[in-house]
Each structure stands twice: as structure tokens, then as C-alpha cells.
Amino acid sequence: MALNDEYYAVIEAGGTKFNCAIVNKAKKVVEQVRVPTDMPEKTLQACVDFFQAQRDAGYHFKQMGIGSFGPLDLNPASDTYGFITRTPKPHWSYVSIAPYFAEALKCDVVIDTDVNAAALAESRWGAAQGTEVCVYITVGTGVGGGVVIHGKPLHGLVHPEIGHLMVIPPEGVEGVCPFHGNCVEGLASGTSLGKIWGQPSETLPDEHPAWDKLTDVLAQLCHNLLVGLSAERIVFGGGVMQKQGIIERIIDKTQASLNDYVVLPPKVAFSDIICLPGLGTQSGVLGALALLDQ
């Protein structure tokens, strides 16, 4: 599939907001709105209203790309293909996403996880260009991970659920994931930080011990991704990662954890491998577009 039409509808569907946009084939966002992730019916209808208004304004599209939070049913043979499956997000389990928009807007829809989409965009146009194995991690409302290998998003039994990899909890901290307790998401997401420390993560001061514990968890994650997938790039996005100095601490702790076991290629440092998005805050939106260009 190639980008031959003039305009495309894209959605970065997250646990906090649905970022809806009209994008042209030159990857320019021409119209955009952020819809709060509320009850499913209210949220999805608000997105449909936006896209219908864009058509009325002359931005005609025939295709929509969606990068969505999950878990998702991505088996095309399934009766619930394009549905969210069992998610910790209240009220959103077993909600139709791709079929809903395809019917409401009479367009073709391609869907993948938001993190697989972002990984694809970063590998095409961002920080992971030229790599064969790229991982994109978002640390926000939840923790998710997408993997692109040889230019294609990774799918298997379901799709990567990197946020639910089990790790050793830092001393004095207990994970709060309702499914797994001490998984990465249960220890490091913005939602989990708020529950663990009794206040919203964005209000935690720089000197708060939460940040040191967080980087312990994310360094363990990087260790596992480097030895498990031989990742050439691990790109960290999401609201929590906007905290100053976090990425540098993750890099240092990952290097210490690996203890010289992984030998890097010449002129490659851990700071080259573990990084922030090259596309800034647009990885998700452009990832939804990248799904249409495969």
C-alpha cells in the first residue's frame, strides 16, 4: 500500500486522549483535535464528528490509520478483529475500534497498537532510521511497547505486551497492575506512580525517590530488550518521559546492569541506542499514517 491519495484520516488512540488528525501524503498535519478518552460511546462519536466535519470542509479521505492502546485483537480472521480486548482501562474492554470507524465513516481502516505504529514511524522517519530491530516504549497512562523488525511491526500470538514484562521491584515499592502486580506497567506508568506515591506523577518533585525507582525499572526493561531482542534502538516516548534527566539515568543504569556483557559495535554508545523520539510528540500520529504506507 502506498500513499497516493491527497488526504488521510489518522488516530492516535491513547488512554488519556484520542489524537485525531487529517494528514497529507507529505506527512503534514493539516487539521487536528484531541478528544479526551471518556466513556467509549462519547469518545468515539466525538472523533467521528471531527472527521465528518473535515470532509465537509473539503478534506476528503478514503483511508484511516489507527494506532490504539490495547490489548487489541489483530487477527483478521477473528469476529472481533479491531476490537480492544481485556484492558485495565475502565469501560473499554471489548470495545470495537476499527469496525466502528469503518462503518461510521465508510472508509478502509488499518489498525495496530499505538506503540507498533510509533515504532514504525520512528524506524521510517525518526530516531531509528537504518535499524533492523527497533523498539518504541511509551511511558504514560500505561506502559506499552512496539517492535519493528526488518521494517515490519511484530505480531505473533497477539502483539508485543512489553509493558507487562515482569521485573524485580525496587526496594520498598510494590507494583499495582491489577493483572500482574510487579510488571513494568504496574511499577512505572503514570497511573501506577500516582497510586504508589499517593499523588499525581506530574506533581512529584525532581528530588522525589519515585524517579530513582522508576529509572531502576526502566533500566531493567532495557536490559531485557537488549539481550532478548538485540534491539538496535530503544525509543522512549510518553508523558512521563518528558521529566528532565530521566533518559540519561536509564542509559547509565542499563549500562551498569549489563556489566559489559553486550559488546557494542565500534563508535556506538548506549546513548545512541536508548533515546527519545526523533519525531517528538508526533510519533503516534505519523505512526498511524505509516500503517497505511506498507
N, C-alpha and C positions, 0 to 999 in steps of 0.2 A: 504494500500500500504506500502511495506517495502523496504528498501534499500538493494537490493540483487545483483545489477549489480556492476561492478568494478568502472565505472566512470559515472558522471552525469554532464550535462551542466546546469549552473545556470546564471541568470542575475539579478542584482540589477539595475533596470532601473530608474534613477533619472532625475530630471530636469536639472542638470548640467552635469552628465556623466552616461553612461551605464557601469557598472562594470560587465564584463563577466569573467567567470571562469570555469575551469574543477575541479571538487571536487570528491574525492573518498568517499566510504561509511564510512570511519573513520573520515570524516569531515575535511580532509586535502586538502587545495587548492594546486593543482599541477601545474596549469598554469593560468595566469590571465592577463587581459588587461583592461584598462579604455578608453572608447571611448567617446569623448566629445558629448554632446547632441546638435546636429546641426539640420539641416533640416531632417525630418523623413527618407526620402529615403537614404540619405547619411549615417545617423547613423545606421539604421537597416542593411544596406548592409555591413558596416564595422564589425558589430557584426557577421553576417553570415560568412564573410571571416575568422574571427578569429576561429570560431568553425569548419569550414571546414578544416582549417589548422591543428587544433588539431586532427581531425580524421585522416588526412593524416600522422600525427606523431605517430599514434597508440593509441590515447585516444578515443576509440570507446564508444559512448553513445547512448542510446535509449530513454532517458527521459530528459526533460528540465523543470526546475522550474524557474518561473519569478515572482519577486516582483517588481511591476511597480508603478510609480507615476500615478495619476489619475486625475479625476474620471475614473473608469473602468466599463464596462458592464460585470457583473459577473453572469448573468442569463444564464445558459446553454441552455435554450430554445430559446434564442434571436438570431436573424440573425447577430447581431453584438457582440456576446459573445467574450470576449477577446480583445475588442477594447477600446482605450481611448475614453471617451465621450467628454463633453464640458469642456475644461480646460483653465485656464488663460495662459498656456504656448503657445506662438505664434506658429502657423502652426501645432500643434499636436492634435487639436480636430478631433475626428472621424478617428483616425489612427489605423489600425489593428496591434496588437502586437502578441498575442498568435497564431492566424491563420497564420500570416505571417511566424513566425519561424517554425511552424509545417509543413508548405508546403515547405519552403526553405531548411529545414534540415531533412525532413522526419522522424520526431520523435514525441513522445507524449509530450504534453505541459500542465503543470498545472500553472495557473496564479492566483495571488491575488494582493492586494495592497502591495506596498513595506513595509508599516508600519504594516499591518496584518502579513506579513511574518516575519518581525523583531520581532514583539511581540511573535510570535510562537517560534522563535529561543530562545529568552530570557526566555520564560517560560519553554522550554525544557532543555536548556543547560547554561543559563546565570543568570542574576540578579533576575529573577522572578521564579526560580525553587521552586516548592512546593506551588505555589499560585493557587487559583481558578479563580481570576479575575486580569488580567494583562493588562496594557495599555502601549503602546510604542508610544512616541511622537518624531517626528523628527522636528527639527527647523533648516532649511537650506534655500535653494532656496524658498521653500514654508514651510507651516506647515501642517503636516499630523498626523493622529493618528490611530493606530490599536488596536484592542481589542481581547483578547483571554479569553474565559470563559469556564471553565471545559475542558481545553485542546484543544478547537476548536476556530478558528477565527470567529469573529462575522460577520454575514451577515443578511440582512433584506430586506427592500425595495430596497436598493442599498448596501452600505457598510458604515461604520462609516466615517463621514466627520468632524472630531473633529477640524480640522484647521478652520472650518467655523462656530464654535460656536460664538455667539455674546457675547461681553464683554463690560464693561464700559471703554472707552478710558481714558488713563491717562491725567491729566490736560495739555493743550497746544498741544496735539497730535491728529491728525485726521487720521484714517485708510485709506488705499489706495487700498483695494481689489476692483477690478472692478465689482464684483458681490454684495458684502455686506458691503463695507466700513469698519466699525469697528468690524470686526471679528478678531479672533486670528491671522490668516494669514495676514490680512491687517494691523496689528499693529506690528507683531513680527517676520515675516520671514526676512531672509537676504535681499531679494529683497525689501521688504517694508521698512526696516530700511534704505536702500540706498536712496529710494525715499523720505522718511520723513525727513532725515537729510542731504540730498544733497551730500552724499559721500558713497563709498562702506563700508558696515558694518565692513569688516575686517580692515579698516583704522581708525575706531573710537577709540580714546584713552581710557584707563581704566577709567579716570575720567569723560568721556562724559556722559551727562544726559540720553543719549539713553539707557544705560544699566540699570539704575534705572527704567525707564519707561518700558523696556522690562520685567523685573522681576515682575513688577506690573501686567502686562498682563498674564504672565505665572502662577503666583500665583492664579489669578482668575480662570484660566483654571484648575489648580489642585483642588481648592476648589470645582468646579463644578463636576469634575470627582470623587472626594471622596464622595460627597453627592449624586451624580446621579447614579454612578455605584458601589459604595462601593469598589473602587479599592484597592487591597492589595499591588500592586506595580505600580508606575508610572515611567517608564524608559525614560529618555530624551537622545536622540541622535541627530546627525546632526552637521553641521559645526559651527553654531552659538553657540552651547552649549560647544564648546571647549574653550570658553572665561573663563579665570580663575575666580573663585569665583561666577559664575552665579548660579550654582545649590544650593549653600548654601543660597544665598539671596532668591531664590524661596522657599526653605524649610521654612525659617523664616517668610516670608510674608504669606505663606499658613497657617501656624500655627496661626498667628495673625488674619488672615481673618476668620478662623473657630471659633475662640474665645471660645475654649474648648467645642464646641458643639459635635464634634465627639470624642467619648471616645475610645482610642486605647487599644488593648489587652495588658496584662502585658508584660513588657520588650520589647515593640515595640515603637519606636520613629518615628517621621516624617522623620527623615533622613534614616530610614530603608525603608520607603515606597516610597519616592521620591529620585531617584538615577540616576546615569549614567549607561550605558550598562555594563553588566558583560562580554560581548563578544567584547568589544571595538569597533573598526571600522568594525568588521566582522559580525555584527548582520544582515545586509541586505543580504550578500552573503549566510550565513548559513541559513537565513530565507527562501531563495529561495530553498535551499536543504530541509529544514523542510517541505515545501509544498508537497514534493514527499514522505514523510515518515509519512503519516496519515492513 
